[in-house]
């Protein structure tokens, strides 16, 4: 699997973005350098992913 050619860098907490690596949509919670923390749309445990795997919307 390849990361997207133009990764999306979220800026607003709560905005929905798509994690290509894990094939999940999540709400942006925070960022620490290259790691982005996402939470499922309807709540649940956060997960982290490298920003290079993010797109604005699901394919």
C-alpha positions in Angstrom: 0.0 0.0 0.0 1.2 3.5 -0.9 0.5 6.7 1.0 -1.6 9.3 -1.0 0.4 11.6 -3.4 -1.0 14.7 -1.7 -1.6 14.0 2.0 -4.0 16.2 3.9 -2.8 18.1 7.0 -5.8 18.7 9.3 -6.0 22.0 11.2 -9.3 22.1 13.0 -10.1 19.8 15.9 -13.1 17.7 15.2 -12.8 17.8 11.4 -13.4 14.4 9.7 -10.5 13.0 7.8 -9.7 9.6 6.2 -6.9 7.3 7.4 -5.8 5.5 4.2 -3.5 3.1 6.1 -6.2 1.8 8.4 -9.1 2.5 6.0 -11.1 4.4 8.7 -12.7 7.9 9.0 -11.9 9.7 12.2 -12.2 13.1 13.9 -8.9 15.0 14.2 -8.1 15.4 17.9 -4.4 16.4 18.1 -1.0 16.3 16.4 2.5 15.6 17.7 5.1 16.2 15.0 4.3 13.6 12.3 1.7 11.7 14.3 -2.0 12.6 14.2 -4.5 11.4 16.7 -7.9 10.4 15.4 -11.1 9.3 17.2 -14.0 7.4 15.6 -16.9 9.6 14.5 -19.3 8.2 17.1 -16.7 8.1 19.9 -14.4 5.4 21.1 -10.6 4.9 21.6 -8.3 7.2 19.7 -5.7 5.8 17.3 -2.6 7.4 15.9 -1.3 7.5 12.3 1.5 9.3 10.4 0.2 12.4 8.7 1.4 11.0 5.3 -1.5 8.6 5.3 -4.3 11.1 5.6 -6.8 12.4 2.9 -9.7 14.8 3.2 -12.3 12.2 2.4 -12.7 8.4 1.8 -12.2 7.1 -1.7 
